[in-house]
Amino acid sequence: MTVQDKVALVTGAGQGIGRAIALRLANDGFNVAIADIEPQRSKGESVVAEIEALGRKSVFVAADVSKKDQVVAAVETAADALGGFDVIVNNAGIAQIKPVLEITEEELNQIFSVNANSVVWGIQAAAAKFEELGHGGKIVSAASIAAIQGFPILSAYSASKFAVRGFTQAAAQELAPKGITVNAYAPGIVGTGMWELIDKELSKINGKPIGQNLKENVEGIALGRIETPEDVAKIVSFFAGPDSDYVTGQVLLVDGGMLYN
């Protein structure tokens, strides 16, 4: 699948899944804006260089996606610097590993502001820019297998991803008349820093050796291996490109066979 003269913005794109998505979209033909928090600037600028080496245009935008004004500014920068705006990928997210009885107000507010509120700000900012430019567009957001089934010790994370699923379904219906599709991808166990953190924190709770929780979860994957960021990027490529023009309001599992929805 190739596109020409189209622009995508990927949040949380300095590393991991976000980086893989940005590079895949660049390979598809998109010019790609890389958004991440300021401490990730060097990693983000490295991704920009990788994209430019592919012959595409790119720009780094420092943005805290939990802040609406910064998401709006990121969209404006992407459109101004790259000459248009066609796709937003609301990829940025965080995990929290805590028994439900121990979650604090601050922790709950934090995970929802990053994982769920940011999706709303991304939807609003992208839809406004599409309308300003006089065309439709594509909104793609990060859900999770935890958006389909709640997981113990990950209750706040699960709830925030259920929220992404709800916003995706509702926004798809509201924005369809404007020619905007809204979908989400639901990864399983991806070999990134997030799962290293989950494994470490689960070890503190259940006493299993570091690596054991990850190993046991991977053993439950039907396809028999851990997921890569590139596995996720392929699904985002589909949602961002023309092959998904008649698909909206969907949360697509990409988990190697863990859940069956």
LUMRO-357100 format. One line per 2 residues: number of its first residue (from 1); their letters; for each residue x, y, z of N, C-alpha, C. Coordinates in nm, 2 decimals. Atoms other than C-alpha are relative to their C-alpha. Layout:
<rs>
NUM> A> X Y Z X Y Z X Y Z; ...
</rs>
This chain:
<rs>
1> MT> 0.08 -0.12 0.00 0.00 0.00 0.00 0.09 0.12 0.00; -0.08 -0.12 0.01 0.14 0.34 -0.10 -0.10 0.12 -0.01
3> VQ> 0.07 -0.12 0.01 0.01 0.69 -0.06 0.09 0.11 -0.05; -0.08 -0.11 0.04 0.13 1.02 -0.19 -0.05 0.13 0.06
5> DK> 0.03 -0.13 -0.05 0.15 1.37 -0.04 -0.10 0.00 0.11; 0.08 -0.01 -0.12 -0.03 1.28 0.28 0.08 0.01 0.12
7> VA> -0.07 -0.03 -0.12 0.06 1.37 0.63 -0.07 -0.08 0.12; 0.05 0.06 -0.12 0.03 1.17 0.95 0.08 0.05 0.12
9> LV> -0.06 -0.04 -0.13 0.10 1.26 1.31 -0.01 -0.13 0.09; 0.00 0.11 -0.09 0.20 0.98 1.55 0.04 0.04 0.14
11> TG> -0.05 -0.04 -0.14 0.21 1.04 1.93 0.07 -0.11 0.06; -0.08 0.10 -0.07 0.45 0.86 2.16 0.09 -0.07 -0.10
13> AG> -0.07 0.06 0.11 0.66 0.80 1.85 0.15 -0.01 0.01; -0.15 0.00 -0.02 1.01 0.83 2.00 0.06 -0.14 0.01
15> QG> -0.06 0.13 -0.02 1.04 0.46 2.07 -0.12 -0.10 -0.01; 0.10 0.11 -0.02 0.86 0.12 2.08 -0.10 0.00 -0.12
17> IG> 0.11 0.02 0.10 0.53 0.08 1.90 -0.01 0.13 -0.08; 0.01 -0.13 0.07 0.51 0.45 1.81 0.10 0.02 -0.11
19> RA> -0.11 -0.01 0.10 0.85 0.45 1.63 -0.03 -0.10 -0.11; 0.03 0.10 0.11 0.75 0.13 1.44 -0.12 0.05 -0.09
21> IA> 0.11 -0.05 0.08 0.42 0.29 1.33 0.05 0.12 -0.09; -0.04 -0.11 0.08 0.59 0.61 1.22 0.09 -0.05 -0.12
23> LR> -0.09 0.05 0.11 0.85 0.42 1.01 -0.08 -0.08 -0.10; 0.09 0.07 0.09 0.58 0.20 0.86 -0.08 0.10 -0.09
25> LA> 0.08 -0.10 0.07 0.37 0.50 0.76 0.09 0.07 -0.10; -0.09 -0.06 0.09 0.68 0.66 0.61 0.03 -0.09 -0.12
27> ND> -0.02 0.09 0.11 0.75 0.35 0.41 -0.13 -0.01 -0.09; 0.13 0.00 0.08 0.38 0.36 0.29 -0.01 0.13 -0.08
29> GF> 0.00 -0.12 0.08 0.45 0.71 0.16 -0.04 0.13 0.07; 0.04 -0.12 -0.08 0.33 0.94 0.44 0.12 0.08 0.04
31> NV> -0.09 -0.09 -0.07 0.52 1.24 0.56 -0.05 0.00 0.15; 0.04 0.03 -0.14 0.52 1.19 0.94 0.05 0.09 0.10
33> AI> -0.04 -0.08 -0.12 0.52 1.42 1.24 0.02 -0.09 0.12; -0.03 0.08 -0.12 0.68 1.26 1.55 -0.03 0.09 0.12
35> AD> 0.03 -0.07 -0.13 0.52 1.37 1.88 0.04 -0.08 0.12; -0.03 0.07 -0.13 0.65 1.28 2.22 0.04 0.11 0.10
37> IE> -0.03 -0.09 -0.10 0.73 1.44 2.55 0.14 0.05 -0.01; -0.13 -0.07 0.02 1.03 1.68 2.58 0.12 -0.09 0.04
39> PQ> -0.11 0.09 -0.04 1.25 1.42 2.77 0.03 -0.10 -0.11; -0.03 0.09 0.11 1.22 1.20 2.46 0.04 0.06 -0.13
41> RS> -0.03 -0.08 0.12 1.33 1.47 2.22 0.11 -0.07 -0.08; -0.11 0.06 0.08 1.66 1.30 2.12 -0.04 -0.12 -0.07
43> KG> 0.04 0.12 0.07 1.49 0.97 2.05 -0.10 0.04 -0.11; 0.10 -0.04 0.10 1.21 1.15 1.86 0.07 0.06 -0.13
45> ES> -0.07 -0.05 0.11 1.46 1.34 1.65 0.08 -0.10 -0.08; -0.06 0.12 0.06 1.64 1.01 1.58 -0.10 -0.06 -0.10
47> VV> 0.11 0.06 0.09 1.31 0.88 1.43 -0.02 0.09 -0.12; 0.01 -0.10 0.11 1.28 1.20 1.23 0.11 -0.03 -0.11
49> AE> -0.12 0.02 0.09 1.63 1.13 1.08 -0.02 -0.13 -0.08; 0.02 0.13 0.07 1.53 0.77 1.00 -0.11 0.02 -0.11
51> IE> 0.10 -0.02 0.10 1.22 0.89 0.81 0.05 0.08 -0.11; -0.06 -0.09 0.11 1.41 1.16 0.62 0.09 -0.09 -0.09
53> AL> -0.09 0.09 0.07 1.66 0.88 0.52 -0.08 -0.08 -0.10; 0.09 0.07 0.09 1.36 0.71 0.35 -0.05 0.09 -0.11
55> GR> 0.04 -0.09 0.10 1.30 1.02 0.14 -0.13 0.07 0.03; 0.12 -0.07 -0.04 1.00 1.15 0.34 0.03 0.12 0.09
57> KS> -0.01 -0.11 -0.09 0.95 1.47 0.53 -0.04 -0.04 0.14; 0.04 0.03 -0.14 0.93 1.46 0.91 0.04 0.12 0.08
59> VF> -0.03 -0.10 -0.10 0.93 1.69 1.21 -0.03 -0.05 0.14; 0.03 0.04 -0.13 0.95 1.64 1.58 -0.08 0.11 0.07
61> VA> 0.08 -0.09 -0.08 0.69 1.80 1.81 0.00 -0.04 0.14; 0.01 0.03 -0.14 0.73 1.81 2.18 -0.14 0.02 0.05
63> AD> 0.14 -0.01 -0.04 0.39 1.74 2.33 -0.03 -0.09 0.12; 0.06 0.08 -0.10 0.23 1.62 2.65 -0.14 -0.03 -0.04
65> VS> 0.13 0.02 0.06 -0.08 1.45 2.51 -0.11 0.01 0.11; 0.10 -0.02 -0.10 -0.26 1.48 2.84 -0.06 0.14 0.01
67> KK> 0.03 -0.14 0.01 -0.28 1.85 2.77 -0.07 0.04 -0.13; 0.07 -0.02 0.13 -0.54 1.95 2.51 0.07 0.10 -0.09
69> DQ> -0.06 -0.11 0.08 -0.36 2.27 2.40 0.13 -0.05 -0.07; -0.12 0.05 0.06 -0.04 2.07 2.33 -0.03 -0.10 -0.11
71> VV> 0.04 0.09 0.11 -0.22 1.81 2.12 -0.05 0.09 -0.12; 0.04 -0.09 0.11 -0.39 2.09 1.92 0.12 0.07 -0.07
73> AA> -0.12 -0.06 0.05 -0.05 2.26 1.88 0.08 -0.10 -0.08; -0.08 0.10 0.08 0.11 1.94 1.76 -0.07 -0.02 -0.14
75> VE> 0.07 0.01 0.13 -0.16 1.90 1.49 0.03 0.12 -0.09; -0.03 -0.12 0.08 -0.10 2.26 1.38 0.14 0.00 -0.05
77> TA> -0.14 0.01 0.04 0.27 2.21 1.37 0.02 -0.10 -0.12; -0.01 0.10 0.10 0.24 1.89 1.17 -0.05 0.05 -0.14
79> AD> 0.06 -0.05 0.13 0.01 2.06 0.91 0.08 0.11 -0.06; -0.08 -0.11 0.05 0.22 2.37 0.88 0.14 -0.05 -0.05
81> AL> -0.14 0.04 0.04 0.56 2.19 0.86 0.00 -0.10 -0.12; 0.00 0.11 0.10 0.45 1.90 0.64 -0.10 0.03 -0.12
83> GG> 0.08 -0.03 0.12 0.20 2.07 0.41 -0.14 -0.06 -0.01; 0.13 0.06 0.00 -0.13 1.91 0.51 -0.02 -0.08 0.13
85> FD> 0.03 0.09 -0.12 -0.30 1.67 0.76 -0.11 -0.10 -0.04; 0.10 0.10 0.04 -0.47 1.34 0.69 -0.03 -0.11 0.10
87> VI> 0.01 0.11 -0.09 -0.41 1.10 0.97 0.06 0.04 0.14; -0.06 -0.01 -0.13 -0.36 1.11 1.35 0.00 -0.14 0.06
89> VN> -0.01 0.12 -0.07 -0.24 0.81 1.54 0.02 0.03 0.15; 0.00 -0.03 -0.14 -0.32 0.85 1.91 0.07 -0.12 0.07
91> NA> -0.07 0.12 -0.05 -0.05 0.60 2.02 0.05 0.01 0.14; -0.07 -0.02 -0.13 0.10 0.75 2.34 -0.09 -0.06 0.11
93> GI> 0.07 0.06 -0.11 0.01 0.56 2.66 0.10 -0.04 0.11; -0.08 0.05 -0.11 0.13 0.44 3.00 -0.07 -0.11 0.06
95> AQ> 0.06 0.11 -0.07 0.08 0.14 3.21 0.01 0.02 0.15; -0.01 -0.01 -0.15 0.01 0.11 3.59 -0.03 -0.14 0.04
97> IK> 0.02 0.14 -0.06 0.04 -0.22 3.78 -0.03 0.02 0.15; 0.04 -0.03 -0.13 -0.15 -0.19 4.10 -0.13 -0.08 0.03
99> PV> 0.13 0.06 -0.03 -0.42 -0.39 4.28 -0.11 0.11 0.02; 0.10 -0.10 0.01 -0.75 -0.22 4.25 -0.03 0.07 0.14
101> LE> 0.03 -0.06 -0.13 -0.78 -0.16 4.63 0.11 0.10 0.04; -0.11 -0.08 -0.04 -0.45 0.03 4.63 0.02 0.12 -0.09
103> IT> -0.02 -0.11 0.09 -0.50 0.27 4.34 -0.04 0.14 0.06; 0.02 -0.13 -0.06 -0.47 0.64 4.45 -0.08 0.09 -0.10
105> EE> 0.07 -0.10 0.09 -0.67 0.93 4.31 0.09 0.06 -0.10; -0.09 -0.06 0.09 -0.36 1.08 4.16 0.04 -0.10 -0.11
107> EL> -0.03 0.10 0.10 -0.27 0.75 3.98 -0.11 -0.02 -0.10; 0.11 0.02 0.09 -0.62 0.71 3.84 -0.01 0.12 -0.09
109> NQ> 0.01 -0.12 0.08 -0.63 1.07 3.72 0.11 0.00 -0.11; -0.12 0.00 0.09 -0.28 1.02 3.56 -0.03 -0.09 -0.12
111> IF> 0.01 0.10 0.11 -0.36 0.71 3.36 -0.11 0.03 -0.09; 0.11 -0.04 0.09 -0.69 0.84 3.23 0.04 0.12 -0.08
113> SV> -0.03 -0.12 0.08 -0.54 1.17 3.13 0.09 -0.03 -0.11; -0.09 0.04 0.10 -0.27 1.00 2.93 -0.06 -0.09 -0.10
115> NA> 0.05 0.11 0.09 -0.45 0.70 2.79 -0.14 0.03 -0.06; 0.14 -0.02 0.05 -0.81 0.82 2.75 -0.03 0.15 -0.04
117> NS> 0.03 -0.14 0.03 -0.83 1.20 2.77 0.08 0.04 -0.13; -0.08 -0.04 0.12 -0.55 1.23 2.51 -0.07 -0.05 -0.13
119> VV> 0.07 0.04 0.12 -0.76 1.03 2.26 -0.11 0.09 -0.04; 0.10 -0.10 0.02 -1.04 1.28 2.30 0.06 0.12 -0.06
121> WG> -0.06 -0.12 0.06 -0.81 1.57 2.24 0.05 -0.03 -0.14; -0.05 0.03 0.13 -0.66 1.39 1.94 -0.11 0.00 -0.10
123> IQ> 0.11 0.01 0.09 -1.00 1.32 1.79 -0.05 0.15 -0.03; 0.05 -0.13 0.01 -1.11 1.68 1.85 0.09 0.09 -0.09
125> AA> -0.10 -0.08 0.08 -0.79 1.84 1.71 0.01 -0.05 -0.15; -0.01 0.05 0.14 -0.77 1.61 1.40 -0.13 0.04 -0.07
127> AA> 0.12 -0.03 0.07 -1.14 1.66 1.32 -0.01 0.14 -0.04; 0.00 -0.14 0.03 -1.11 2.03 1.34 0.09 0.04 -0.12
129> KF> -0.09 -0.02 0.11 -0.81 2.03 1.11 -0.05 -0.05 -0.13; 0.06 0.06 0.12 -0.97 1.80 0.86 -0.11 0.09 -0.06
131> EE> 0.11 -0.09 0.04 -1.27 2.03 0.85 0.06 0.13 -0.06; -0.06 -0.12 0.05 -1.05 2.34 0.81 0.06 -0.02 -0.14
133> LG> -0.06 0.03 0.13 -0.87 2.17 0.52 -0.10 -0.04 -0.11; 0.10 0.03 0.09 -1.19 2.07 0.36 -0.01 -0.14 -0.05
135> HG> 0.01 0.14 0.04 -1.16 1.70 0.35 -0.02 -0.09 0.12; 0.01 0.09 -0.11 -1.21 1.39 0.56 0.14 -0.05 0.05
137> GK> -0.13 0.05 -0.05 -0.94 1.19 0.74 -0.02 -0.12 0.08; 0.00 0.13 -0.07 -0.85 0.90 0.95 0.06 0.02 0.14
139> IV> -0.05 -0.01 -0.14 -0.82 0.88 1.33 0.02 -0.14 0.05; -0.03 0.14 -0.05 -0.65 0.57 1.48 0.06 0.01 0.14
141> SA> -0.04 -0.01 -0.14 -0.60 0.51 1.85 0.04 -0.13 0.06; -0.05 0.12 -0.07 -0.42 0.27 2.08 -0.10 -0.05 0.10
143> AS> 0.07 0.07 -0.10 -0.65 0.03 2.26 0.09 -0.10 0.05; -0.08 0.11 -0.06 -0.53 -0.30 2.40 -0.09 -0.12 0.01
145> IA> 0.08 0.11 -0.04 -0.64 -0.65 2.47 -0.08 0.03 0.13; 0.06 -0.05 -0.12 -0.72 -0.48 2.80 -0.12 0.09 -0.02
147> AI> 0.12 -0.07 0.04 -0.99 -0.29 2.61 -0.12 -0.10 -0.02; 0.10 0.11 0.03 -1.17 -0.62 2.55 -0.03 -0.08 0.12
149> QG> 0.01 0.08 -0.13 -1.11 -0.80 2.88 0.08 0.07 0.11; -0.07 -0.06 -0.11 -1.02 -0.64 3.21 0.10 -0.10 0.06
151> FP> -0.10 0.08 -0.06 -0.70 -0.78 3.37 0.03 0.03 0.14; -0.03 -0.02 -0.14 -0.63 -0.82 3.74 0.14 0.07 0.01
153> IL> -0.12 -0.07 -0.02 -0.35 -0.59 3.87 0.02 0.11 -0.10; 0.00 -0.10 0.10 -0.41 -0.38 3.56 -0.14 0.07 -0.02
155> SA> 0.14 -0.05 0.01 -0.76 -0.25 3.64 -0.01 0.14 -0.05; 0.01 -0.14 0.05 -0.69 0.12 3.59 0.04 0.01 -0.15
157> YS> -0.04 0.00 0.14 -0.51 0.05 3.27 -0.11 -0.06 -0.09; 0.11 0.06 0.08 -0.79 -0.18 3.15 -0.11 0.10 -0.01
159> AS> 0.11 -0.09 0.00 -1.05 0.08 3.24 0.03 0.11 -0.10; -0.04 -0.11 0.09 -0.86 0.35 3.05 -0.01 -0.05 -0.15
161> KF> 0.01 0.05 0.14 -0.85 0.13 2.74 -0.14 -0.04 -0.04; 0.15 0.01 0.03 -1.22 0.04 2.77 -0.05 0.13 -0.04
163> AV> 0.05 -0.14 0.04 -1.27 0.42 2.75 0.04 0.03 -0.14; -0.04 -0.02 0.14 -1.07 0.43 2.43 -0.09 -0.07 -0.10
165> RG> 0.10 0.08 0.09 -1.30 0.16 2.28 -0.13 0.08 -0.01; 0.13 -0.07 0.01 -1.61 0.36 2.38 0.01 0.13 -0.08
167> FT> -0.01 -0.12 0.08 -1.48 0.69 2.24 0.01 -0.03 -0.15; -0.02 0.04 0.14 -1.38 0.51 1.92 -0.13 -0.03 -0.06
169> QA> 0.13 0.04 0.05 -1.73 0.36 1.87 -0.09 0.13 -0.02; 0.09 -0.12 0.01 -1.91 0.69 1.95 0.05 0.10 -0.10
171> AA> -0.05 -0.10 0.09 -1.68 0.92 1.76 -0.02 -0.05 -0.15; 0.02 0.06 0.14 -1.70 0.69 1.45 -0.14 0.04 -0.05
173> QE> 0.14 -0.03 0.04 -2.08 0.74 1.44 -0.02 0.15 -0.02; 0.02 -0.15 0.01 -2.06 1.12 1.50 0.07 0.06 -0.12
175> LA> -0.09 -0.07 0.10 -1.78 1.19 1.25 -0.02 -0.06 -0.14; 0.02 0.06 0.14 -1.89 0.95 0.96 -0.06 0.10 -0.10
177> PK> 0.06 -0.10 0.10 -2.10 1.23 0.79 0.11 0.09 -0.05; -0.10 -0.09 0.04 -1.78 1.43 0.77 0.11 -0.07 -0.08
179> GI> -0.10 0.07 0.08 -1.59 1.16 0.59 0.12 -0.04 0.08; -0.11 0.03 -0.10 -1.38 1.08 0.90 -0.02 -0.14 0.05
181> TV> 0.01 0.13 -0.06 -1.31 0.72 1.00 0.07 0.00 0.13; -0.06 0.01 -0.13 -1.23 0.63 1.36 0.01 -0.14 0.04
183> NA> -0.02 0.14 -0.03 -1.07 0.30 1.45 0.11 -0.01 0.11; -0.10 0.02 -0.10 -0.84 0.15 1.71 0.06 -0.14 -0.01
185> YA> -0.07 0.13 0.00 -0.58 -0.13 1.74 0.02 -0.04 0.14; -0.01 0.06 -0.13 -0.56 -0.37 2.03 0.11 -0.10 0.01
187> PG> -0.11 0.10 -0.01 -0.22 -0.52 2.08 -0.01 -0.09 0.12; -0.01 0.09 -0.12 -0.14 -0.80 2.32 0.13 0.02 0.07
189> IV> -0.12 -0.01 -0.08 0.20 -0.87 2.47 0.11 0.04 -0.10; -0.10 -0.05 0.09 0.45 -0.66 2.28 0.14 0.02 0.07
191> GT> -0.14 0.00 -0.06 0.83 -0.68 2.34 0.05 0.14 0.01; -0.05 -0.14 -0.01 0.88 -0.32 2.45 0.02 0.03 0.15
193> GM> -0.02 -0.04 -0.14 0.97 -0.13 2.77 -0.12 -0.01 0.09; 0.12 0.00 -0.08 0.61 -0.12 2.88 -0.02 -0.14 0.06
195> WE> 0.02 0.13 -0.06 0.60 -0.50 2.92 0.11 -0.04 0.09; -0.11 0.02 -0.10 0.94 -0.50 3.09 -0.04 0.05 0.14
197> LI> 0.05 -0.06 -0.13 0.78 -0.27 3.35 -0.11 -0.08 0.06; 0.11 0.08 -0.05 0.47 -0.48 3.38 0.06 -0.13 0.07
199> DK> -0.06 0.13 -0.05 0.68 -0.80 3.43 0.07 0.03 0.14; -0.08 -0.04 -0.13 0.90 -0.62 3.70 -0.10 0.02 0.11
201> EL> 0.09 -0.03 -0.11 0.60 -0.49 3.89 -0.08 -0.12 0.04; 0.07 0.13 -0.03 0.41 -0.82 3.87 0.08 -0.09 0.09
203> SK> -0.09 0.08 -0.08 0.71 -0.99 4.01 0.00 0.05 0.15; 0.00 -0.05 -0.14 0.70 -0.76 4.32 -0.13 -0.05 0.07
205> IN> 0.13 0.03 -0.06 0.33 -0.85 4.37 -0.01 -0.15 0.02; 0.03 0.15 -0.02 0.33 -1.23 4.31 0.13 -0.08 0.03
207> GK> -0.13 0.07 -0.04 0.70 -1.31 4.39 0.06 -0.09 -0.11; -0.06 0.08 0.10 0.77 -1.48 4.06 0.13 0.07 -0.05
209> PI> -0.13 -0.06 0.05 1.13 -1.43 3.92 -0.03 0.10 -0.12; 0.01 -0.09 0.11 1.18 -1.14 3.68 0.01 -0.09 -0.13
211> GQ> 0.01 0.07 0.13 1.09 -1.27 3.33 -0.10 -0.11 0.00; 0.09 0.12 -0.01 0.86 -1.55 3.46 -0.14 0.04 -0.04
213> NL> 0.14 -0.04 0.03 0.53 -1.35 3.43 -0.01 0.02 -0.16; 0.00 -0.02 0.15 0.62 -1.25 3.07 0.01 -0.13 -0.07
215> KE> -0.01 0.13 0.06 0.72 -1.60 2.98 -0.13 -0.08 0.00; 0.13 0.07 -0.01 0.39 -1.75 3.11 -0.10 0.07 -0.09
217> NV> 0.10 -0.06 0.09 0.19 -1.49 2.92 0.03 -0.03 -0.15; -0.04 0.03 0.14 0.38 -1.55 2.60 -0.04 -0.14 -0.04
219> EG> 0.03 0.14 0.02 0.32 -1.92 2.64 -0.15 -0.02 -0.04; 0.15 0.01 0.03 -0.06 -1.85 2.61 -0.03 0.06 -0.13
221> IA> 0.02 -0.06 0.14 -0.02 -1.69 2.26 -0.01 -0.11 -0.10; 0.02 0.11 0.10 -0.16 -1.92 1.99 0.11 -0.01 -0.10
223> LG> -0.10 0.00 0.10 0.10 -1.81 1.74 0.14 -0.03 0.05; -0.12 0.05 -0.06 0.37 -1.90 1.98 0.12 0.09 0.01
225> RI> -0.11 -0.09 -0.02 0.58 -1.59 2.00 -0.05 0.13 0.05; 0.03 -0.13 -0.04 0.59 -1.25 2.15 -0.03 0.10 -0.12
227> ET> 0.03 -0.10 0.10 0.45 -0.96 1.95 0.11 0.10 -0.02; -0.10 -0.10 0.03 0.68 -0.71 1.78 -0.08 0.13 -0.03
229> PE> 0.06 -0.12 0.03 0.61 -0.34 1.74 -0.04 0.01 -0.15; 0.04 0.00 0.14 0.61 -0.40 1.36 -0.13 -0.08 -0.03
231> DV> 0.13 0.07 0.02 0.32 -0.65 1.40 -0.11 0.10 0.02; 0.10 -0.10 -0.02 0.12 -0.36 1.54 -0.01 0.10 -0.11
233> AK> -0.01 -0.11 0.10 0.24 -0.11 1.28 -0.07 -0.04 -0.13; 0.07 0.05 0.12 0.10 -0.33 1.00 -0.15 0.03 0.01
235> IV> 0.14 -0.03 -0.02 -0.25 -0.29 1.14 -0.03 0.15 -0.01; 0.02 -0.15 0.01 -0.21 0.09 1.18 0.01 0.04 -0.15
237> SF> -0.02 -0.03 0.14 -0.09 0.10 0.82 -0.14 -0.02 -0.08; 0.13 0.03 0.06 -0.42 -0.06 0.72 -0.10 0.11 0.03
239> FA> 0.10 -0.10 -0.04 -0.63 0.18 0.92 0.03 0.14 -0.06; -0.04 -0.13 0.05 -0.43 0.48 0.79 -0.02 0.02 -0.15
241> GP> 0.00 0.00 0.14 -0.45 0.38 0.43 -0.13 -0.01 -0.07; 0.13 0.00 0.07 -0.72 0.36 0.16 -0.07 -0.13 0.01
243> DS> 0.07 0.13 -0.01 -0.79 -0.01 0.21 -0.10 -0.01 0.11; 0.10 -0.01 -0.11 -0.98 0.08 0.53 -0.11 0.10 -0.02
245> DY> 0.10 -0.12 0.02 -1.20 0.35 0.37 -0.14 -0.04 0.04; 0.13 0.04 -0.04 -1.51 0.14 0.45 -0.01 -0.06 0.14
247> VT> -0.01 0.06 -0.13 -1.41 0.05 0.80 0.00 0.11 0.10; 0.00 -0.10 -0.10 -1.50 0.26 1.10 -0.07 -0.05 0.13
249> GQ> 0.06 0.04 -0.13 -1.58 0.22 1.47 0.05 -0.13 0.05; -0.05 0.13 -0.03 -1.37 -0.09 1.50 0.12 0.00 0.09
251> VL> -0.12 0.02 -0.08 -1.12 -0.21 1.76 0.05 -0.14 -0.04; -0.06 0.12 0.06 -0.90 -0.47 1.59 0.10 -0.06 0.09
253> LV> -0.10 0.08 -0.08 -0.72 -0.73 1.81 0.12 -0.04 -0.09; -0.12 0.04 0.07 -0.36 -0.78 1.70 0.08 -0.06 0.11
255> DG> -0.06 0.06 -0.12 -0.25 -1.03 1.97 0.06 -0.14 -0.02; -0.06 0.13 0.02 -0.13 -1.34 1.80 -0.09 -0.12 0.04
257> GM> 0.09 0.10 -0.05 -0.43 -1.53 1.93 0.00 -0.02 0.15; 0.01 0.01 -0.14 -0.49 -1.45 2.29 -0.15 0.01 0.04
259> LY> 0.14 -0.02 -0.02 -0.85 -1.32 2.29 -0.07 -0.02 -0.13; 0.08 0.03 0.12 -1.13 -1.40 2.05 -0.13 0.08 0.01
261> N> 0.11 -0.10 -0.02 -1.38 -1.12 2.01 -0.10 -0.02 -0.12
</rs>
